[in-house]
Amino acid sequence: MNQTLDEIRKTKGVKGAFIANKNGNVAASSGELKNIPLKSMAIDIKNLLNDKSLNNKQPERFQFTYENGIIIIHVLKEIGFIVVLCEPNALNALLRLTMNVAFNKIKKDKNILKSITNA
């Protein structure tokens, strides 16, 4: 799991990444995240994903763009989510490809999914 997050983090423009379970508990993290309140962010994301106004039509990916950076959230249905924190100019084809490969790797690895669930 950490190796997969490290692969994402090594992509140009990525500050860090973390994985949390559906309860908002952080399972793993990588990158420049020491000053980021991961637990608070994970709980806010969990609450967003549980919002009834979505009518059970939860997207697989969210993206929030701010002046000082981008937050990308990939949803692991019924398990949790992956959050990638990027610099403002980070969105590019290599980042998307790296994230898609990592996301698919995590979705297929039963050991990683179990670790996320049990975090």
C-alpha positions as CSV (number, residue, x, y, z in Angstrom):
1,M,0.0,0.0,0.0
2,N,2.8,2.4,0.9
3,Q,4.7,1.5,-2.3
4,T,1.6,2.4,-4.3
5,L,1.2,5.7,-2.6
6,D,5.0,6.4,-3.1
7,E,4.5,5.8,-6.9
8,I,1.8,8.4,-6.9
9,R,3.9,10.8,-4.8
10,K,6.9,10.6,-7.1
11,T,4.8,12.1,-10.0
12,K,5.7,15.7,-10.7
13,G,3.4,18.1,-8.9
14,V,2.2,15.7,-6.2
15,K,2.7,16.8,-2.6
16,G,1.4,13.7,-1.0
17,A,-1.3,11.0,-0.9
18,F,-3.2,9.0,1.7
19,I,-5.7,6.2,1.9
20,A,-8.6,6.2,4.4
21,N,-11.3,3.7,5.1
22,K,-15.0,4.4,4.9
23,N,-15.0,5.5,8.6
24,G,-12.4,8.1,7.9
25,N,-9.5,6.3,9.6
26,V,-6.2,6.9,7.7
27,A,-4.6,3.6,6.7
28,A,-1.5,4.9,5.0
29,S,0.1,8.1,3.8
30,S,3.1,9.3,1.8
31,G,4.7,12.7,1.1
32,E,4.7,16.1,2.5
33,L,1.7,15.7,4.8
34,K,3.1,16.6,8.3
35,N,1.2,19.9,8.5
36,I,-2.0,18.5,7.0
37,P,-4.7,17.4,9.4
38,L,-5.3,14.0,7.6
39,K,-7.8,12.7,10.1
40,S,-10.0,15.8,9.9
41,M,-9.7,15.8,6.1
42,A,-10.6,12.1,5.9
43,I,-13.7,12.6,8.1
44,D,-14.8,15.6,6.0
45,I,-14.5,13.5,2.9
46,K,-16.3,10.6,4.5
47,N,-19.2,12.9,5.4
48,L,-19.3,14.2,1.8
49,L,-19.4,10.6,0.5
50,N,-22.2,9.7,2.9
51,D,-24.2,12.8,2.0
52,K,-27.8,11.6,1.3
53,S,-28.2,14.3,-1.5
54,L,-26.0,12.1,-3.7
55,N,-28.9,9.6,-3.9
56,N,-26.5,6.6,-3.9
57,K,-25.0,7.9,-7.1
58,Q,-21.5,8.3,-5.7
59,P,-18.9,9.2,-8.4
60,E,-15.7,7.3,-8.6
61,R,-13.6,10.4,-8.5
62,F,-13.9,14.0,-7.1
63,Q,-11.6,16.9,-7.8
64,F,-11.4,20.2,-5.9
65,T,-9.3,22.9,-7.4
66,Y,-8.0,25.8,-5.2
67,E,-5.7,28.7,-5.7
68,N,-2.9,26.9,-3.8
69,G,-3.5,23.3,-4.9
70,I,-5.7,20.5,-6.1
71,I,-7.3,17.7,-4.1
72,I,-8.2,14.5,-6.0
73,I,-10.3,11.8,-4.4
74,H,-10.7,8.3,-5.8
75,V,-13.5,6.4,-4.1
76,L,-13.0,2.7,-3.3
77,K,-16.7,1.7,-3.1
78,E,-17.6,0.2,0.3
79,I,-14.0,0.3,1.4
80,G,-12.7,3.9,1.6
81,F,-10.9,6.4,-0.6
82,I,-7.5,7.6,-1.9
83,V,-6.7,11.3,-1.6
84,V,-4.0,13.0,-3.7
85,L,-2.8,16.5,-2.8
86,C,-1.2,18.3,-5.7
87,E,0.4,21.6,-6.7
88,P,-1.9,24.0,-8.7
89,N,-0.3,23.1,-12.0
90,A,-0.1,19.3,-11.4
91,L,-2.8,18.0,-13.6
92,N,-1.3,16.3,-16.6
93,A,-1.6,13.0,-18.5
94,L,1.2,11.3,-16.6
95,L,-0.4,12.1,-13.2
96,R,-3.8,10.7,-14.5
97,L,-2.2,7.6,-15.8
98,T,-0.2,7.0,-12.6
99,M,-3.3,7.5,-10.5
100,N,-5.4,5.2,-12.6
101,V,-2.7,2.4,-12.5
102,A,-2.4,2.8,-8.7
103,F,-6.1,2.9,-8.2
104,N,-6.6,-0.3,-10.2
105,K,-3.7,-2.0,-8.4
106,I,-5.3,-1.2,-5.0
107,K,-8.8,-2.3,-6.1
108,K,-7.4,-5.7,-7.2
109,D,-5.2,-6.4,-4.1
110,K,-7.2,-8.2,-1.5
111,N,-4.5,-7.6,1.2
112,I,-4.5,-3.9,0.6
113,L,-8.3,-3.7,0.7
114,K,-8.2,-5.7,4.0
115,S,-5.6,-3.4,5.5
116,I,-7.7,-0.3,4.5
117,T,-10.9,-1.8,6.0
118,N,-9.2,-2.7,9.3
119,A,-7.5,0.7,9.7
